Amino acid sequence: MIPVKGFEGANVAVLGLGRSGLATARALREGGAEPICWDDNPSARERAEGEGFACRDLHRGDAFEGIATLIVSPGIPHLYPKPNPIIRAAYEAGVPVDNDIGLFFRSFATRDWDRFDVPPRVVAVTGSNGKSTTVALLQHILTNAGRASQMAGNIGRGVLDIDPPGDGDVVVLELSSYQTELARSLTPDVAVFTNLSPDHLDRHGGMGGYFAAKRRLFAEGGPDRAIIGVDEDEGVFLAAQLSEGQADDRVIRISSGRKLAGPGWSVVARKGFLAENRKGRQAASIDLRAMTGLPGAHNHQNACAAYAAARALGLAPKQIEAGLASYPGLPHRSQTIAEAGGVRYVNDSKATNLDSAIKALSAFKNIRWICGGLEKEGGLEALTGQTGNVRKAYVIGREAAGFAMQLDVEAEVCTTMAAAVERAAGEAEPGDTVLLAPAAASFDQYDNFEQRGDDFAAEVALQVGG
């Protein structure tokens, strides 16, 4: 646990008592603060009270009297589409609003670090797609190289729930736009921006607000080194804003598919090869083509990001290559779960938006595509022309018929995962890939994308054994 500093003896309100909320309350109490908790869900309040936390209805008119600050869980809107009424009340009462990420950065360093030979480092990863894979891949590379590390944030443990770091340890954080947009302190040593595509636009008031939330990770504290994906205009803009000149190696540009010129530091993946370039010369090259845990150009971009971060932390190219080669993949993200009769079965349930689904569709040939679910804002127009590798689609979800009508490929309405897997497996031929890449949220049939991916894996096991 990371005890929260700066609120000794103060009352701190905590809104939202899920995983991060309860971890925040515990860390506040450990640091000497008095957490005042609230969640509109009675069972969540019962769990908090069972741990000895006081609960106060923050909807009350006098709720913020004597409150030093309000800590908000990431899923609660604070501005768009409209502020949560409790957060608005805090604004109007002049009470600062923060989240667990802000508390982490203000509390992470301690006096114990004075005796360390190498101070702990924090790597923070944000972007639309590839965050989880980049974080998990980087931690795998570090572990494989003998460097102690922890994963936290949107993956692994809550940021305040991790163990206090030791000499030279690395903490690798996955940070969503929900987390970066509100944190009052953001000071990673290394910050990574993977890419940007439309997502969560209602929460951020459009693409401008969404990008602004991501940009805060680089603008608020100023990391020692910034790793920027430059395959979209926003990344090109961000890298240019942070750089002091062409040879400024505090900015490492990464790309999948582009050749980056100039004397600066860059890591690119083209035609299955990763290349590091610095000061106008190639410093290293790695063949990614046979690495089954990293299929497709989108995972090669993730490899570039993790490679650049590992280099920024002082690892040698050969150490990184060994980690890349042994990476097993992350559950629900281009994860090969079975191979039978010459057919490969891939679980990419995390492909919940169109951009991530398109990247999955480009990573494999002869695809039997299982897709559908709760359609996101904007429709499916972006999928048009992106299905050249698809032999047939098998559509699931409550609105499967409407989803299928928007596809530019032969589509069969299956509705359920069981029916989709049975049909896809039955029609698949040697050399085909049965791919779950939904291009939609899971909430019409499942609690989360993990549950959807687990259902896919279970149905595949029934069809092919295992």
C-alpha positions as CSV (number, residue, x, y, z in Angstrom):
1,M,0.0,0.0,0.0
2,I,1.1,3.6,-0.7
3,P,0.0,5.7,2.3
4,V,-1.5,9.0,1.1
5,K,0.5,12.1,2.2
6,G,-0.7,15.6,2.9
7,F,-4.0,15.0,4.6
8,E,-3.0,14.0,8.1
9,G,-5.9,14.6,10.4
10,A,-8.1,15.9,7.6
11,N,-11.5,14.7,6.4
12,V,-11.3,13.5,2.8
13,A,-14.5,12.5,0.9
14,V,-14.3,9.4,-1.3
15,L,-17.0,9.0,-4.0
16,G,-17.4,5.6,-5.5
17,L,-16.4,2.5,-3.5
18,G,-15.4,0.0,-6.2
19,R,-11.9,-1.5,-6.4
20,S,-10.1,1.8,-6.7
21,G,-12.4,3.6,-4.3
22,L,-11.9,1.2,-1.4
23,A,-8.1,1.0,-2.1
24,T,-8.1,4.8,-1.9
25,A,-9.9,4.9,1.4
26,R,-7.5,2.4,2.9
27,A,-4.5,4.4,1.7
28,L,-5.9,7.6,3.0
29,R,-6.5,6.0,6.4
30,E,-3.0,4.6,6.4
31,G,-1.6,8.1,5.8
32,G,-3.5,9.6,8.7
33,A,-6.5,11.0,7.0
34,E,-10.2,10.4,7.9
35,P,-12.0,9.0,4.8
36,I,-15.7,10.0,4.5
37,C,-17.1,7.5,2.0
38,W,-20.2,7.4,-0.2
39,D,-21.6,5.2,-3.0
40,D,-25.2,5.2,-4.2
41,N,-25.1,1.4,-4.1
42,P,-26.0,0.2,-0.6
43,S,-24.0,-3.0,-0.9
44,A,-20.9,-1.0,-1.7
45,R,-21.5,1.2,1.4
46,E,-21.9,-2.0,3.4
47,R,-18.5,-3.3,2.3
48,A,-16.9,0.0,3.3
49,E,-18.6,0.1,6.7
50,G,-17.5,-3.5,7.2
51,E,-13.9,-2.2,7.0
52,G,-14.7,0.4,9.5
53,F,-15.1,3.4,7.2
54,A,-17.6,6.1,7.9
55,C,-20.2,6.7,5.2
56,R,-22.0,10.0,4.7
57,D,-24.6,10.9,2.1
58,L,-22.7,13.4,0.0
59,H,-26.0,14.5,-1.6
60,R,-26.8,16.4,1.6
61,G,-26.6,20.2,1.4
62,D,-24.0,20.3,4.2
63,A,-22.1,17.3,3.0
64,F,-18.9,19.2,2.3
65,E,-18.5,21.1,5.5
66,G,-15.1,20.3,7.0
67,I,-14.0,18.3,3.9
68,A,-10.5,19.0,2.6
69,T,-10.9,17.4,-0.8
70,L,-13.1,15.0,-2.8
71,I,-11.6,11.9,-4.4
72,V,-13.6,10.5,-7.3
73,S,-13.6,7.0,-8.9
74,P,-12.8,7.2,-12.7
75,G,-16.1,6.1,-14.0
76,I,-18.0,9.0,-12.5
77,P,-18.4,12.0,-14.9
78,H,-17.2,15.3,-13.6
79,L,-17.9,17.6,-16.6
80,Y,-19.4,15.8,-19.7
81,P,-22.0,14.8,-20.6
82,K,-22.9,16.5,-17.3
83,P,-21.2,16.6,-13.9
84,N,-22.3,14.2,-11.3
85,P,-24.4,16.2,-8.8
86,I,-22.0,15.4,-5.9
87,I,-19.0,16.6,-7.9
88,R,-20.9,19.8,-8.9
89,A,-21.7,20.4,-5.2
90,A,-18.0,20.0,-4.4
91,Y,-17.1,22.5,-7.1
92,E,-19.6,25.0,-5.8
93,A,-18.4,24.5,-2.2
94,G,-14.8,25.2,-3.4
95,V,-13.6,21.7,-2.4
96,P,-10.8,20.4,-4.7
97,V,-11.6,17.3,-6.7
98,D,-8.9,14.7,-7.4
99,N,-8.6,11.0,-8.0
100,D,-6.4,8.1,-6.9
101,I,-3.8,8.8,-9.6
102,G,-3.2,12.3,-8.4
103,L,-2.9,11.0,-4.8
104,F,-0.4,8.3,-6.0
105,F,1.9,10.8,-7.6
106,R,1.9,13.1,-4.6
107,S,2.6,10.2,-2.2
108,F,4.9,7.8,-4.1
109,A,8.3,9.1,-3.1
110,T,9.4,8.7,0.5
111,R,12.4,9.5,2.7
112,D,13.4,5.8,2.4
113,W,14.5,6.6,-1.1
114,D,17.5,8.5,0.3
115,R,19.2,5.1,1.0
116,F,18.5,3.7,-2.5
117,D,21.3,3.5,-5.0
118,V,18.8,3.8,-7.8
119,P,15.5,5.7,-7.2
120,P,12.3,3.9,-8.3
121,R,10.9,4.9,-11.7
122,V,7.3,5.3,-13.0
123,V,6.3,4.6,-16.5
124,A,2.8,5.7,-17.4
125,V,1.1,4.6,-20.6
126,T,-2.0,6.2,-22.2
127,G,-3.7,6.2,-25.6
128,S,-6.8,4.7,-27.2
129,N,-5.6,1.2,-28.1
130,G,-2.7,-1.0,-27.0
131,K,-2.3,0.4,-23.5
132,S,-2.8,-2.9,-21.7
133,T,-0.6,-4.9,-24.0
134,T,2.2,-2.3,-23.9
135,V,2.1,-2.3,-20.1
136,A,2.0,-6.0,-19.7
137,L,4.7,-6.4,-22.4
138,L,7.0,-3.9,-20.7
139,Q,6.6,-5.6,-17.3
140,H,7.4,-8.9,-18.9
141,I,10.5,-7.5,-20.5
142,L,11.6,-6.0,-17.2
143,T,11.0,-9.3,-15.3
144,N,12.8,-11.3,-18.0
145,A,15.8,-9.0,-17.6
146,G,15.8,-9.3,-13.8
147,R,14.3,-5.9,-13.0
148,A,11.7,-5.8,-10.2
149,S,8.4,-4.2,-11.4
150,Q,4.7,-3.8,-10.7
151,M,1.7,-3.2,-12.9
152,A,-1.1,-1.0,-11.8
153,G,-3.8,1.4,-12.8
154,N,-6.3,0.1,-15.4
155,I,-4.5,-3.2,-15.3
156,G,-3.3,-5.2,-12.3
157,R,-3.8,-3.6,-8.9
158,G,-5.1,-0.1,-8.0
159,V,-2.3,2.4,-7.9
160,L,-2.5,3.0,-4.2
161,D,-2.7,-0.8,-3.5
162,I,0.8,-1.6,-4.8
163,D,3.7,-2.4,-2.6
164,P,6.1,0.4,-1.7
165,P,9.0,0.2,-4.2
166,G,12.5,-1.0,-3.5
167,D,15.9,0.1,-4.8
168,G,15.6,0.5,-8.6
169,D,12.1,-0.9,-8.9
170,V,9.8,0.2,-11.8
171,V,6.1,0.8,-11.6
172,V,4.3,0.5,-14.9
173,L,0.9,2.2,-15.0
174,E,-1.9,1.9,-17.6
175,L,-3.9,5.2,-17.5
176,S,-7.2,5.8,-19.2
177,S,-8.5,9.2,-20.3
178,Y,-10.9,9.0,-17.3
179,Q,-7.8,8.8,-15.0
180,T,-5.6,11.4,-16.6
181,E,-8.3,14.1,-17.1
182,L,-8.8,14.7,-13.4
183,A,-5.5,13.9,-11.6
184,R,-4.1,17.0,-10.0
185,S,-0.6,15.5,-10.0
186,L,0.9,13.7,-13.0
187,T,4.7,13.2,-12.8
188,P,5.9,10.0,-14.4
189,D,9.5,9.5,-15.3
190,V,8.6,8.1,-18.7
191,A,5.2,8.7,-20.4
192,V,3.9,6.8,-23.4
193,F,1.2,7.9,-25.9
194,T,0.3,4.9,-28.1
195,N,-2.2,6.3,-30.5
196,L,-5.6,8.0,-30.7
197,S,-8.9,7.0,-32.2
198,P,-12.5,8.0,-31.4
199,D,-13.7,6.6,-28.0
200,H,-15.5,7.9,-25.0
201,L,-16.5,11.0,-26.9
202,D,-19.6,11.7,-24.8
203,R,-17.5,11.7,-21.6
204,H,-15.0,14.2,-23.1
205,G,-17.3,16.4,-25.2
206,G,-15.7,15.3,-28.5
207,M,-12.3,14.4,-29.9
208,G,-10.7,17.7,-28.7
209,G,-11.6,17.0,-25.1
210,Y,-10.6,13.3,-25.5
211,F,-7.1,14.3,-26.8
212,A,-6.8,17.0,-24.1
213,A,-7.4,14.4,-21.4
214,K,-4.6,12.3,-22.8
215,R,-2.2,15.2,-23.4
216,R,-2.4,16.1,-19.6
217,L,-0.1,13.2,-18.9
218,F,2.7,15.1,-20.8
219,A,1.8,18.7,-20.0
220,E,1.1,18.7,-16.3
221,G,4.3,17.4,-14.8
222,G,6.7,17.0,-17.8
223,P,8.2,13.5,-17.9
224,D,11.9,13.0,-18.3
225,R,11.3,11.1,-21.5
226,A,8.2,11.0,-23.7
227,I,7.4,8.2,-26.1
228,I,4.9,9.3,-28.7
229,G,3.1,7.3,-31.4
230,V,3.1,9.5,-34.5
231,D,0.8,7.5,-36.8
232,E,-2.0,10.0,-36.2
233,D,-2.0,13.8,-36.4
234,E,-2.5,14.2,-32.7
235,G,0.7,12.3,-32.0
236,V,2.7,14.3,-34.6
237,F,1.4,17.5,-32.9
238,L,2.2,16.2,-29.4
239,A,5.7,15.2,-30.3
240,A,6.3,18.5,-31.9
241,Q,5.1,20.4,-28.9
242,L,7.3,18.5,-26.5
243,S,10.5,18.5,-28.6
244,E,13.1,21.4,-28.4
245,G,14.6,20.4,-31.8
246,Q,15.2,17.7,-34.3
247,A,17.9,16.0,-32.2
248,D,16.1,16.2,-28.8
249,D,16.2,12.7,-27.6
250,R,13.9,13.4,-24.7
251,V,11.2,12.5,-27.2
252,I,11.2,9.1,-28.8
253,R,8.8,8.8,-31.8
254,I,7.3,5.4,-32.6
255,S,5.5,4.2,-35.6
256,S,4.1,1.1,-37.2
257,G,4.4,1.1,-41.0
258,R,6.1,4.5,-41.5
259,K,9.8,5.3,-41.9
260,L,10.8,8.2,-39.6
261,A,13.6,10.4,-40.9
262,G,15.9,12.8,-39.1
263,P,18.5,12.7,-36.4
264,G,16.1,12.2,-33.5
265,W,15.4,9.0,-31.5
266,S,12.8,6.7,-33.1
267,V,11.6,3.2,-33.0
268,V,9.6,1.9,-36.0
269,A,8.2,-1.4,-37.1
270,R,7.9,-2.1,-40.9
271,K,7.2,-5.4,-42.7
272,G,7.6,-7.3,-39.4
273,F,11.0,-5.8,-38.4
274,L,11.5,-3.4,-35.5
275,A,14.3,-0.9,-35.9
276,E,15.8,1.6,-33.4
277,N,17.3,4.7,-35.0
278,R,19.3,7.4,-33.1
279,K,21.5,10.3,-34.3
280,G,20.8,9.3,-37.9
281,R,22.0,5.7,-37.5
282,Q,20.3,2.3,-36.9
283,A,21.1,1.2,-33.3
284,A,19.3,-2.2,-33.3
285,S,16.9,-4.4,-35.4
286,I,14.6,-7.2,-34.2
287,D,12.6,-9.6,-36.3
288,L,9.0,-9.7,-34.9
289,R,7.4,-12.0,-37.5
290,A,7.8,-15.3,-35.6
291,M,6.7,-13.8,-32.2
292,T,3.2,-15.5,-31.7
293,G,2.4,-13.3,-28.7
294,L,2.6,-10.2,-30.9
295,P,0.6,-10.8,-34.1
296,G,-0.2,-7.9,-36.5
297,A,0.9,-4.4,-37.1
298,H,-1.0,-3.1,-34.1
299,N,1.0,-5.4,-31.8
300,H,4.2,-4.4,-33.6
301,Q,3.3,-0.8,-32.6
302,N,2.9,-2.0,-29.0
303,A,6.3,-3.7,-29.3
304,C,7.8,-0.4,-30.4
305,A,6.3,1.4,-27.4
306,A,7.5,-1.2,-24.9
307,Y,10.9,-1.4,-26.5
308,A,11.3,2.4,-26.4
309,A,10.3,2.5,-22.7
310,A,12.7,-0.3,-21.8
311,R,15.5,1.5,-23.6
312,A,14.6,4.7,-21.7
313,L,15.0,2.6,-18.5
314,G,18.5,1.5,-19.6
315,L,17.9,-2.0,-20.9
316,A,20.0,-3.3,-23.8
317,P,18.4,-4.2,-27.1
318,K,19.3,-7.9,-26.6
319,Q,17.6,-8.0,-23.3
320,I,14.5,-6.5,-24.8
321,E,14.5,-8.8,-27.7
322,A,14.6,-11.8,-25.4
323,G,11.5,-10.4,-23.5
324,L,9.6,-9.8,-26.8
325,A,10.3,-13.3,-28.0
326,S,9.0,-14.9,-24.8
327,Y,5.9,-12.8,-24.3
328,P,2.9,-15.1,-24.2
329,G,0.3,-12.4,-25.0
330,L,-2.4,-10.9,-22.8
331,P,-5.8,-12.5,-22.3
332,H,-8.6,-11.2,-24.6
333,R,-6.1,-9.3,-26.7
334,S,-5.2,-11.1,-30.0
335,Q,-4.8,-14.2,-27.8
336,T,-4.4,-17.5,-29.5
337,I,-6.5,-19.9,-27.4
338,A,-6.5,-23.0,-29.6
339,E,-5.3,-24.5,-32.9
340,A,-7.1,-27.6,-34.3
341,G,-7.4,-29.1,-37.8
342,G,-5.3,-26.3,-39.2
343,V,-7.6,-23.6,-37.8
344,R,-6.5,-21.0,-35.4
345,Y,-8.8,-19.6,-32.7
346,V,-8.1,-16.0,-31.5
347,N,-9.7,-14.2,-28.6
348,D,-9.6,-10.4,-29.1
349,S,-12.7,-9.6,-27.0
350,K,-10.9,-6.3,-25.9
351,A,-11.5,-5.0,-29.5
352,T,-14.5,-3.0,-28.3
353,N,-14.2,-0.1,-30.8
354,L,-13.9,0.0,-34.5
355,D,-10.2,1.0,-34.7
356,S,-9.1,-1.9,-32.5
357,A,-11.3,-4.3,-34.5
358,I,-9.8,-3.1,-37.8
359,K,-6.3,-3.7,-36.5
360,A,-7.2,-7.2,-35.5
361,L,-8.8,-7.8,-38.9
362,S,-5.5,-6.8,-40.6
363,A,-3.4,-9.1,-38.4
364,F,-4.7,-12.4,-39.8
365,K,-5.7,-14.0,-43.1
366,N,-8.8,-16.0,-44.0
367,I,-10.9,-14.8,-41.1
368,R,-14.1,-16.3,-39.8
369,W,-15.1,-13.2,-37.9
370,I,-17.3,-13.2,-34.8
371,C,-18.5,-9.7,-34.1
372,G,-21.3,-7.6,-32.7
373,G,-22.6,-6.4,-29.3
374,L,-23.6,-3.0,-28.0
375,E,-22.9,-0.7,-30.9
376,K,-20.9,2.4,-30.1
377,E,-21.8,6.0,-31.2
378,G,-21.1,6.7,-34.9
379,G,-22.1,3.4,-36.4
380,L,-19.9,1.0,-38.4
381,E,-19.0,3.1,-41.4
382,A,-15.3,3.0,-40.6
383,L,-15.3,-0.8,-41.1
384,T,-16.2,-0.4,-44.8
385,G,-13.3,-1.5,-46.9
386,Q,-11.5,-3.0,-44.0
387,T,-12.8,-6.6,-44.3
388,G,-10.6,-7.9,-47.1
389,N,-9.2,-10.7,-44.9
390,V,-12.7,-11.8,-43.8
391,R,-14.3,-14.9,-45.4
392,K,-17.5,-14.5,-43.4
393,A,-18.9,-12.7,-40.3
394,Y,-20.9,-14.4,-37.6
395,V,-22.8,-11.7,-35.7
396,I,-23.8,-11.9,-32.0
397,G,-25.7,-9.5,-29.8
398,R,-29.2,-8.5,-29.1
399,E,-29.2,-6.2,-32.2
400,A,-27.3,-8.7,-34.4
401,A,-29.5,-8.3,-37.4
402,G,-29.0,-4.5,-37.5
403,F,-25.3,-4.9,-37.0
404,A,-25.0,-7.4,-39.8
405,M,-26.8,-5.2,-42.3
406,Q,-24.1,-2.6,-41.9
407,L,-21.2,-4.9,-42.8
408,D,-19.7,-5.1,-46.4
409,V,-19.0,-8.8,-46.1
410,E,-21.2,-11.9,-46.0
411,A,-22.7,-12.1,-42.5
412,E,-24.8,-14.6,-40.7
413,V,-27.0,-13.6,-37.7
414,C,-26.1,-15.9,-34.9
415,T,-27.1,-13.8,-31.8
416,T,-25.4,-16.0,-29.2
417,M,-21.8,-16.8,-28.8
418,A,-22.5,-20.6,-28.8
419,A,-24.2,-20.4,-32.2
420,A,-21.5,-18.2,-33.7
421,V,-18.6,-20.4,-32.6
422,E,-20.5,-23.6,-33.7
423,R,-21.1,-22.1,-37.2
424,A,-17.6,-20.6,-37.6
425,A,-15.9,-23.8,-36.4
426,G,-18.1,-25.9,-38.6
427,E,-17.3,-23.9,-41.8
428,A,-13.7,-23.2,-41.1
429,E,-11.1,-24.8,-43.3
430,P,-7.3,-25.4,-42.8
431,G,-5.5,-22.0,-42.9
432,D,-8.6,-20.1,-41.5
433,T,-8.6,-18.1,-38.3
434,V,-11.8,-17.9,-36.2
435,L,-11.4,-14.4,-34.7
436,L,-13.5,-12.8,-31.9
437,A,-13.1,-9.1,-32.5
438,P,-16.5,-7.6,-31.6
439,A,-16.1,-4.0,-32.7
440,A,-18.7,-3.3,-30.0
441,A,-19.1,-3.1,-26.2
442,S,-20.2,-6.2,-24.4
443,F,-22.9,-4.9,-22.1
444,D,-25.9,-6.1,-24.0
445,Q,-25.1,-9.7,-23.1
446,Y,-22.1,-9.7,-20.7
447,D,-20.9,-7.8,-17.7
448,N,-17.6,-7.0,-19.3
449,F,-15.3,-7.9,-22.2
450,E,-13.5,-10.4,-20.1
451,Q,-16.6,-12.4,-19.5
452,R,-17.4,-12.3,-23.3
453,G,-13.9,-13.6,-24.1
454,D,-14.2,-16.3,-21.5
455,D,-17.5,-17.4,-23.1
456,F,-15.8,-17.5,-26.5
457,A,-12.9,-19.7,-25.1
458,A,-15.4,-22.0,-23.4
459,E,-17.4,-22.5,-26.6
460,V,-14.2,-23.1,-28.6
461,A,-13.2,-25.8,-26.1
462,L,-16.6,-27.5,-26.6
463,Q,-16.1,-27.5,-30.4
464,V,-12.4,-28.5,-30.7
465,G,-11.6,-29.9,-27.3
466,G,-9.1,-28.7,-24.7
